[in-house]
Amino acid sequence: MSPVTARNPHENDRTDGVSAAAGEADGLLLTEIDHIAIAVHDLGDAIDTYRETFGAIVDHREVVDSDGVEEALLKVADSYIQLLTPT
């Protein structure tokens, strides 16, 4: 189903007037998140802020020349916060 034709899972599409819970018919709609990307102005400052505020540590850091960014992955449970800044 394309995003253009995708239905809102929170809308009631039942014809009997009974409201279905979101995702009830389709199973889970979102099962996991690999990472959330956040663009920042200064990668070093952002890393310091996340470390001081949340105790997050850098799991991986690299420059991705093909994307024109420097990134840092901060491990959060089974997911990551990806901080990135243009190079």
Disulfide bonds with the S-S distance in Angstrom:
none
